[in-house]
Amino acid sequence: MASGMGVRGTTGRCYGFYHDLLECQHEYQKTLLSEGKDSKPCSERRQDYFECLHSRKELTRVRAVLLEEAKQAYEAKHGKQAH
């Protein structure tokens, strides 16, 4: 991942998120050394990067949509509420 190269020789799809996370971590280290702060400012960028890699939130949303569509189709076909 550090090279930024994807499978087809172009920039990898998650490299932008990786690069943002890396920059944030470098800034955090500078701030930590100079000011002595102990916070985690990069957690949102880390979450974005992992979402890009694994698509867990996206897959959860897709499953919920498909389940709701199936429920509505069942209700339309049988004319009653599915339990």
Backbone torsions as a table, in degrees:
resi	resn	phi	psi	omega
1	MET	NA	-27.9	-175.3
2	ALA	-64.9	-25.6	-179.6
3	SER	-75.8	-27.1	-178.7
4	GLY	84.0	1.7	-177.8
5	MET	-87.6	133.8	177.2
6	GLY	-89.5	-174.5	-177.1
7	VAL	-63.2	-37.0	-176.1
8	ARG	-94.5	13.7	177.3
9	GLY	86.9	0.3	176.9
10	THR	-100.6	-178.3	177.6
11	THR	-62.6	134.8	179.5
12	GLY	-63.7	153.4	-174.4
13	ARG	-66.1	-28.1	-178.5
14	CYS	-104.2	5.4	-175.4
15	TYR	-63.3	-36.7	178.4
16	GLY	-59.8	-43.1	177.9
17	PHE	-66.8	-39.8	178.3
18	TYR	-62.5	-44.6	-178.7
19	HIS	-63.3	-43.4	177.3
20	ASP	-61.2	-42.3	178.7
21	LEU	-63.7	-43.3	-179.9
22	LEU	-62.6	-44.1	177.7
23	GLU	-61.8	-42.2	179.7
24	CYS	-63.0	-42.1	180.0
25	GLN	-64.9	-38.5	177.1
26	HIS	-65.0	-42.8	177.5
27	GLU	-63.6	-39.8	179.0
28	TYR	-61.9	-43.0	179.4
29	GLN	-63.7	-41.2	177.7
30	LYS	-62.1	-45.7	-179.4
31	THR	-64.6	-42.3	-179.2
32	LEU	-61.4	-42.6	-179.0
33	LEU	-71.1	-37.7	-175.6
34	SER	-84.1	-36.0	-173.5
35	GLU	-112.5	-13.9	179.9
36	GLY	74.3	21.5	179.0
37	LYS	-75.5	152.5	-179.1
38	ASP	-130.8	58.4	177.4
39	SER	-116.3	168.9	-178.8
40	LYS	-116.6	80.0	-175.8
41	PRO	-75.6	-8.7	-173.4
42	CYS	-98.8	7.2	-174.5
43	SER	-63.8	-37.5	179.4
44	GLU	-67.3	-40.6	178.4
45	ARG	-67.3	-36.1	177.1
46	ARG	-64.5	-43.0	178.0
47	GLN	-62.1	-42.0	177.7
48	ASP	-61.3	-43.2	-179.9
49	TYR	-63.6	-46.2	179.9
50	PHE	-68.1	-33.1	175.4
51	GLU	-64.5	-40.6	177.6
52	CYS	-62.3	-41.7	-179.4
53	LEU	-68.7	-44.6	-168.5
54	HIS	-111.3	-17.6	177.4
55	SER	55.4	34.0	-177.2
56	ARG	-65.4	-44.5	-179.9
57	LYS	-65.1	-42.2	179.7
58	GLU	-62.0	-45.6	-179.5
59	LEU	-65.0	-36.4	176.8
60	THR	-63.4	-42.9	178.1
61	ARG	-65.0	-42.1	179.8
62	VAL	-62.7	-42.6	178.2
63	ARG	-62.0	-41.3	179.3
64	ALA	-63.8	-41.3	178.8
65	VAL	-65.1	-45.2	179.8
66	LEU	-63.5	-39.7	177.7
67	LEU	-63.7	-43.5	178.8
68	GLU	-65.6	-40.0	177.3
69	GLU	-62.3	-43.3	178.6
70	ALA	-63.7	-40.7	178.5
71	LYS	-62.7	-45.8	180.0
72	GLN	-66.3	-37.5	177.7
73	ALA	-64.8	-40.6	177.9
74	TYR	-63.5	-45.0	179.7
75	GLU	-63.4	-39.4	179.6
76	ALA	-67.0	-38.2	-177.6
77	LYS	-74.1	-40.8	-174.2
78	HIS	-100.6	-8.7	175.9
79	GLY	66.5	26.7	177.1
80	LYS	-147.5	168.4	-178.6
81	GLN	-77.7	135.1	174.7
82	ALA	-83.8	138.9	-179.6
83	HIS	-113.0	NA	NA
